[in-house]
Amino acid sequence: QVQFLESGGGLVSPGGSLGLSCVALGFTFSDYAMNWYRQAPGRERELVATITRAGDNTVYPASVHGRFSISRDNVKNTAYLQMRNLKPGDTAVYYCEIPQISRGTGTQVTVSS
């Protein structure tokens, strides 16, 4: 059974850091690029990070470039998203997703003082 299990969300102050994890189960994780998306109430869903199958290339939009870092461990079937210098505008539900496969249920990240 395909599953994506996200963890690591929470409440953090502006300027703080947070790390998310996503364990992928039920398929060959290393066969696919991995993505992190986010969605905030009333806003479009946004792709915030992509990593290639081998983890040798990453892509970020301007909104998070230099603050977010995606990585993966193909032995542990896990993807990570490290976020620093967080801003209130980063508040959203964060999902790991492989469009050809499925996505997780998401983890809430709230940036507030």
RAKAMO-V333807 format. One line per field, one symbol per residue. ss: DSSP state (~ for helix, > for strand, _ for the rest). burial: 1 if it has 9 or more other C-alpha atoms within 8 Angstrom, else 0. Layout:
# RAKAMO-V333807
ss=???
burial=???
This chain:
# RAKAMO-V333807
ss=__>>>>>__>>>_____>>>>>>>>___~~~__>>>>>>______>>>>>>______>>________>>>>>>____>>>>>>____~~~_>>>>>>>___>>___>>>>>__
burial=01111101100111011111111110001101111111110000001111111010010110010011111101001111111111110111111111000111011111110
